[in-house]
């Protein structure tokens, strides 16, 4: 039977530069609990896409895909290859037909879902790979503990932080569950607060260089507002947040206080 459950692991990581044989054993043990499952160790970019191309040639329909790897905020390490939130749209656009209806993708690595980069990582993964038939992508905030290293016969790590999910509908629409950063309503509120800070700063005497910084801040807030209009994609929410953070750094603190950002 074609592979229905795929477990990708890597004992080496360019992110941190150390190994983890327990991650490979964890993936193999996880695959052993399922029918038509395969565990594959991947340490290069070429090996990853070679694997996906093989499965596509076999007309595989994946019901689940797990990554047992080291991770960071919005990235995982596969040996010499670091897969980031930028990677999905650039390199994985042609693999969505590999996934069955309501497929599940899970990342069993540290901090994959941490911060705005982590949340957009999950959203972009889901909208790229699961757009044909929908499904769910899951990662965790904070550290994970590979308990097999302690002799515990586990198939997934112990998580120290909360889970974040990207729920994907057919067509690639995403709703984040458990997110803390990519929240359009919260960012709209921060944007309005910063506009008030900006106007207060403009009323004070400023140097020419500060006047130029305030102009740049205003442009970034205008761009963020455009990106947050309507029901924005999570990529646009992420870009808007970057603009808001950049504007926040450009607006000087006044004696009346500062509203802050997040």
Secondary structure as UniProt FT lines:
FT   STRAND          5..9
FT   STRAND          12..13
FT   TURN            14..16
FT   HELIX           21..32
FT   TURN            35..36
FT   STRAND          37..41
FT   HELIX           45..57
FT   TURN            58..59
FT   STRAND          62..68
FT   STRAND          70..72
FT   TURN            73..74
FT   STRAND          75..79
FT   STRAND          81..84
FT   TURN            85..86
FT   HELIX           87..91
FT   TURN            93..94
FT   HELIX           96..98
FT   STRAND          99..107
FT   TURN            110..113
FT   HELIX           115..129
FT   TURN            131..133
FT   STRAND          135..140
FT   STRAND          144..145
FT   HELIX           147..150
FT   STRAND          158..159
FT   STRAND          163..168
FT   TURN            170..171
FT   STRAND          174..177
FT   HELIX           184..203
FT   HELIX           208..227
FT   HELIX           234..250
FT   TURN            255..256
//
